[in-house]
């Protein structure tokens, strides 16, 4: 349990330092970087991933339907 807590503290400190350094490099405040990351970036990433999933799912279903029709028409030709 102690190792898990140490890892969590390390990750928190690393992320906090990263955001502070990023704010300094971009000449923005810590709060502005947090806003960009967690209010704009993260929801965009989640929404974009969901859109990508549904788009790929739709394309896969179309492909399966097309291949199924093609396979059944080929088998009909072979039986005739």
Backbone torsions as a table, in degrees:
resi	resn	phi	psi	omega
1	UNK	NA	-36.7	-179.2
2	UNK	-64.0	-38.0	179.3
3	UNK	-66.3	-36.7	178.8
4	UNK	-65.2	-44.2	178.4
5	UNK	-64.0	-40.6	178.0
6	UNK	-63.5	-40.1	177.2
7	UNK	-65.1	-41.4	178.4
8	UNK	-64.7	-42.7	177.5
9	UNK	-63.0	-42.8	178.9
10	UNK	-61.7	-45.4	-179.3
11	UNK	-63.3	-42.0	178.8
12	UNK	-62.3	-47.3	-179.2
13	UNK	-64.3	-40.5	179.1
14	UNK	-63.0	-47.1	-179.0
15	UNK	-64.6	-40.9	178.6
16	UNK	-64.0	-45.1	177.3
17	UNK	-62.4	-39.6	177.9
18	UNK	-60.5	-45.9	-179.1
19	UNK	-66.2	-40.3	178.4
20	UNK	-63.8	-45.9	178.8
21	UNK	-64.1	-40.1	177.5
22	UNK	-62.9	-40.6	177.2
23	UNK	-62.8	-42.0	178.8
24	UNK	-66.0	-41.6	-179.8
25	UNK	-64.9	-41.9	-177.3
26	UNK	-88.1	0.9	179.6
27	UNK	58.8	41.9	176.1
28	UNK	-121.4	170.4	177.8
29	UNK	-87.3	164.2	177.6
30	UNK	-58.4	-40.5	-178.2
31	UNK	-69.2	-34.7	177.8
32	UNK	-68.4	-40.6	177.1
33	UNK	-64.2	-42.4	176.9
34	UNK	-60.0	-41.5	178.3
35	UNK	-60.9	-47.0	-178.9
36	UNK	-62.7	-43.8	-177.4
37	UNK	-70.7	-48.8	-168.2
38	UNK	-99.4	-20.2	178.7
39	UNK	-100.3	-30.4	-179.6
40	UNK	-106.8	-53.0	-172.8
41	UNK	-67.5	-52.9	-176.0
42	UNK	-63.2	-48.7	177.3
43	UNK	-62.3	-34.8	176.8
44	UNK	-63.8	-42.5	178.2
45	UNK	-62.5	-45.4	-179.8
46	UNK	-65.4	-46.5	-179.6
47	UNK	-64.8	-42.5	179.0
48	UNK	-63.4	-39.6	178.1
49	UNK	-65.1	-40.7	177.8
50	UNK	-64.1	-43.5	177.9
51	UNK	-62.2	-42.6	178.2
52	UNK	-61.6	-42.3	179.5
53	UNK	-60.9	-49.2	-177.5
54	UNK	-68.2	-34.6	177.2
55	UNK	-65.9	-45.1	178.8
56	UNK	-65.6	-37.1	178.6
57	UNK	-64.0	-42.4	178.2
58	UNK	-64.2	-43.6	179.4
59	UNK	-64.4	-40.1	179.2
60	UNK	-64.6	-42.3	178.7
61	UNK	-62.9	-40.3	177.4
62	UNK	-63.4	-41.2	179.9
63	UNK	-65.1	-42.6	178.6
64	UNK	-63.8	-42.4	179.5
65	UNK	-64.2	-43.7	179.3
66	UNK	-64.2	-46.0	179.8
67	UNK	-66.2	-34.5	177.6
68	UNK	-65.8	-41.0	178.3
69	UNK	-67.3	-40.9	-179.3
70	UNK	-66.3	-40.3	179.1
71	UNK	-66.6	-42.6	-179.1
72	UNK	-69.0	-35.3	178.5
73	UNK	-70.7	-33.7	177.2
74	UNK	-67.8	-39.8	179.6
75	UNK	-69.2	-32.8	176.3
76	UNK	-65.1	-38.5	-180.0
77	UNK	-67.1	-36.6	-177.5
78	UNK	-70.6	-31.8	-179.1
79	UNK	-77.0	-18.9	-176.9
80	UNK	-84.7	NA	NA
